């Protein structure tokens, strides 16, 4: 017997992607990864170096990185990430897989949501 498990709270989507190197310029690839993962901008000045964190879309969405080009997001965050990937559909191949989240991954997502409050 399963008990009182709310399966809706335990679902996520694993997203895997691959950049189509024959269809994307190196500068576009840089833009894609910066918009997805964010980046650190370093601005040297005469006496000081300024560093700025530039957020990417995954800074706003709870996720668990699985590998270089794959991550898991909660099912209710899928629309937002899919909108991002739709902009890159001709240059990036995308696959999605529905998954059940274990306790550890679910707790990471819960912590992310608590930080937003």
Number of C-alpha atoms within 10 A of each C-alpha: 3 5 5 6 8 9 9 11 13 16 19 23 21 22 20 17 15 13 18 14 11 7 12 16 12 10 8 13 17 12 12 21 14 16 17 17 13 17 14 11 11 11 10 10 8 5 6 8 9 10 11 10 10 13 15 16 16 18 14 13 17 19 21 17 14 12 9 9 12 16 17 25 25 24 17 12 15 17 10 13 15 15 11 14 18 12 11 16 14 12 20 18 13 17 11 15 10 14 15 17 19 11 9 9 18 21 12 14 18 12 12 16 13 9 7 7 5
